[in-house]
Amino acid sequence: MAEKMTETMIPCVNDIRLFLTDVDGTLTDGGMYYGSDGTEFKKFNTRDGMGLQLLQQTGVKVGIVTSENTAINVNRARKLKLDYLKQSARDGGKLAAVNEICAEMGITLQQVAYVGDDVNCFDLLAAVGWAACPADACDKVKSIKGIHILQRRGGDACVREWIDQILAKS
């Protein structure tokens, strides 16, 4: 099990140029909801959205990097006016997608914060400067050295929890 991140290990906003999050299991509870006509639904926590907007107000770029490719994610990113949305990032694609963003922004992975919960987030979480996961993340993710294991579960404002900690330290 990974060591719990101490307050001194929590970045201040000046340490971060890019803050990214996964969707399923992080911004949502990981459940897949389908209507009788096959329409997919996701439940997002509004506090996470407000946290991302608060972080943007400090000059940090924010976005989503996910393996899924859905109109729901596009709609959520558009509503929140996120700077980045990278979908269909599979099989190492999340890390590759973030490397592209870093090159575009002229920053390093050490200036990136990412929140993710499952094995498809592992490579990216292990590579960024600041990694966090929801309380109910898979054990492999929780085993990443230095990862910040949040108190809240995915879909229960865990992203906001971390953003509030970052903003409070700044």
C-alpha positions in Angstrom: 0.0 0.0 0.0 1.3 3.5 -0.8 2.3 5.9 1.8 -0.3 8.5 2.7 0.6 11.9 1.3 1.4 14.4 4.1 0.4 18.0 3.9 3.9 19.0 2.9 3.6 16.7 -0.1 0.4 18.5 -1.3 1.4 20.8 -4.1 0.6 24.5 -4.0 -1.1 26.0 -7.1 2.2 27.5 -8.2 3.6 23.9 -8.6 1.0 23.0 -11.1 0.5 24.2 -14.7 -2.0 21.5 -15.7 -4.6 19.6 -13.7 -6.3 16.6 -15.3 -8.8 14.0 -14.2 -10.2 10.8 -15.3 -14.0 10.4 -15.7 -15.4 7.0 -14.8 -14.7 6.2 -11.2 -13.2 9.6 -10.5 -15.6 12.4 -11.7 -18.4 9.7 -11.5 -19.0 6.8 -9.2 -18.0 4.4 -11.9 -21.5 3.2 -12.5 -22.8 2.8 -16.0 -26.5 3.8 -16.3 -28.6 2.9 -19.3 -32.1 3.9 -20.2 -34.5 1.4 -21.8 -33.6 2.9 -25.2 -29.9 2.3 -24.7 -29.1 5.9 -23.8 -26.1 6.1 -21.4 -26.2 8.4 -18.4 -23.5 9.5 -15.9 -23.8 11.3 -12.6 -21.3 14.0 -12.1 -20.8 15.9 -8.8 -21.3 19.6 -9.2 -18.6 20.4 -6.6 -15.9 18.8 -8.8 -17.0 21.1 -11.6 -16.8 24.1 -9.4 -13.4 23.1 -8.1 -12.0 22.8 -11.7 -13.4 26.3 -12.4 -11.8 27.7 -9.2 -8.4 26.2 -10.3 -8.8 27.7 -13.7 -9.2 31.1 -12.1 -5.7 30.8 -10.7 -4.3 30.3 -14.3 -3.9 26.5 -14.1 -5.2 24.7 -17.3 -7.7 21.9 -16.5 -9.1 19.0 -18.4 -10.2 15.4 -18.8 -8.2 12.4 -20.0 -10.3 9.3 -20.4 -10.4 5.9 -22.1 -14.1 6.4 -23.0 -15.4 8.3 -25.9 -18.8 9.6 -25.2 -20.9 12.7 -26.0 -21.6 12.9 -22.3 -17.9 13.7 -21.7 -17.9 16.3 -24.5 -21.0 17.9 -23.0 -19.5 18.0 -19.5 -16.2 19.5 -20.7 -18.1 22.1 -22.8 -20.3 23.1 -19.9 -17.3 23.5 -17.6 -15.3 25.3 -20.3 -12.4 22.9 -19.7 -9.1 23.6 -21.5 -8.6 20.0 -22.6 -10.6 16.9 -23.3 -8.7 13.8 -24.5 -11.0 10.8 -25.1 -10.3 7.2 -26.4 -6.9 7.3 -24.6 -6.3 3.5 -24.3 -3.3 1.2 -23.9 -0.8 3.8 -22.7 -2.7 6.5 -24.6 -3.4 8.5 -21.5 0.3 9.1 -20.9 0.8 9.8 -24.7 -2.1 12.3 -24.7 -0.7 14.2 -21.7 2.8 14.2 -23.3 1.2 15.9 -26.3 -0.5 18.5 -24.1 2.8 19.1 -22.2 4.6 19.6 -25.5 1.9 22.1 -26.7 2.1 24.0 -23.4 5.9 23.8 -23.1 5.8 22.1 -19.6 7.0 18.9 -18.1 5.1 16.0 -16.6 6.4 17.2 -13.2 4.1 20.2 -13.6 1.0 18.0 -14.1 -1.5 16.9 -11.5 -3.7 13.9 -12.4 -6.5 12.1 -10.5 -7.4 8.6 -11.6 -8.7 5.4 -10.1 -8.0 2.3 -12.2 -5.3 0.3 -14.0 -5.7 2.3 -17.2 -4.6 5.4 -15.3 -1.5 3.7 -13.8 1.2 4.7 -16.3 0.0 8.4 -16.2 -0.3 8.5 -12.5 3.1 7.0 -12.0 4.6 9.6 -14.4 3.1 12.9 -13.3 4.5 15.2 -10.7 1.4 15.1 -8.6 -0.9 12.0 -8.5 -4.0 11.4 -6.5 -6.8 8.8 -6.5 -10.2 8.4 -4.9 -10.5 6.4 -1.7 -12.1 3.5 -3.7 -9.4 3.3 -6.4 -8.0 -0.1 -7.3 -5.2 -1.4 -5.1 -2.6 -1.2 -8.0 -3.2 2.6 -8.2 -3.1 3.0 -4.5 0.3 1.3 -4.5 2.0 4.0 -6.6 4.7 5.6 -4.5 3.8 9.1 -3.3 0.2 9.0 -4.6 -2.3 11.1 -2.6 -5.2 8.8 -1.5 -8.2 11.0 -1.0 -10.8 10.5 1.7 -13.7 10.7 -0.7 -14.8 8.1 -3.2 -15.1 8.6 -7.0 -18.2 10.6 -7.8 -18.4 12.0 -4.3 -16.4 15.3 -4.9 -13.0 13.6 -4.6 -11.6 15.9 -7.2 -12.8 18.9 -5.3 -11.3 17.5 -2.1 -7.9 17.6 -3.7 -8.4 21.0 -5.4 -9.4 22.5 -2.0 -6.3 21.1 -0.4 -4.1 22.6 -3.2 -5.8 26.0 -3.0 -5.6 26.0 0.8 -1.8 25.5 0.7 -1.3 28.3 -1.8 
